[in-house]
Amino acid sequence: MTGTPATTGGFDFNRPTIIALLYLGAFLVAITTFVGVIFAYLWRQEPHEDWEDSHLRWHVRTFWMGLGLCVLAAVGTLLTLGIGAFIFFPLVAIWFAVRTIKALLAAQKRAPIPNVETWLF
């Protein structure tokens, strides 16, 4: 589906925005991240606008990289006898929030994410 005009004002609840909001909701209720990645996988299979493709890939990659980083943070916490929890998990949370907010802002502009394959931002 192409050709949908960009919104002129207000908040646009497009698919990538919904996923980003679910990801940010994970800071309150963790299960929303899983709901968000399920939506991302389902919506990748449906017809969507061209700019949404990079967002859906970005959100799927953010989920899996975040999960991997959480596992590494847990191992780091065990190796540092718990002290690492105060360093590793906040860093993962900041990384996750920055990637999600970047996607949310781009989704509001209906702009694609330029470098989907990056590990950073």
N, C-alpha and C positions, 0 to 999 in steps of 0.2 A: 504494500500500500504506500504509494508515494503521492506527493502532491497535497498533503494536508498542510494548511497554512499554519505558521507559527502563531502562538498566542500573543495577544497585544497587551495583556495585563493580567494580574492575578497569578495564582499558583496553578501550574499545569500538572495534573495528575496522570501523566503518561506512564507507560509500563516501566521504563528505567527509574522514574521517580518513585514509583511504588516500591520497587525492590530496594532502592537506596533508603527509603524511610523504614522499611522492614529491617534492614541492616542496622540502621541507627537505633531502632527500637530494641535491638539486642543488648544495648547497654542497660535496659530495664528488665527485659524478659528474653532470655537467650534463645528460646525456641523460634523467635521471629527470623533469625538468620537462616534457619533451615527452611522455613516457609519461603523466604526470599529466593534462596538458591533453587528450590523446586519450581517457583514461578519462572525464574530465569531459564531453566532447562525447558520448561513447557512452552514458553513464549518464543524461544529460539526456533521451534518447529512450526510456529504459526506465521502467516504473512505479517510482515511489519515494515515500517519505513526503513530506508537505507541507513539513516543515522543511528537507529536503535540497535543495529547489529553489533557495533563496537561496544555499546553499553552492556548488552547482554553477555558478550564474551568477557568484558571487564569484570562484571559482577560474579560470574562463575569463577574466573581466575582469582578474584579477591577472596572468595569463600575458601577455595582449596589451598591457596597460599597462606591464608590466615589460620586455617586448621593446622597446616604443617608447622607454621611458626608457633602455634600454641603447644604443639607436641615438643618442639625444640625448647620452648620456655619451660615446660614441665620437667624435661630432662635437666636443663640448666638449674632449675630450682632444686632438684634432687641432689645434683652434684655440689651445690653450694649450701646444702643442709637447710634450705628454706629461705636463705637470705636473698637469693636471686629472684624470688617472687616479687619483691618490691622494685626490681629493675626490669626483668624480662617481660612480665605480663603488661605493665603499663606501656612499655614500648610497642608491644604488639597492638594494644588498644589504640594508641595514637596513630600507628601506621594504618590500621583498619579504618579509623574515623577519617583520616585525611583522604584516603582513596575513595571512601564513600561520599564524602562531601564534594570532592572534585567531580565525581560522576553526577551527583545531584545538581550541581551548578551547571554542568554542561547539558544535562537533560532538560533543564528549564529553558535553555537557549535553543534546544533541539539541535545541538551540535554534536558531531561524533567525537569520540575520544581519540586523540591522535596516535598514541603509542600504546596499544593494548597489551603488547607483550612485555612491558617493563615490570620489574619487580618493585619499583619504588612508586613514584607518583607521576 
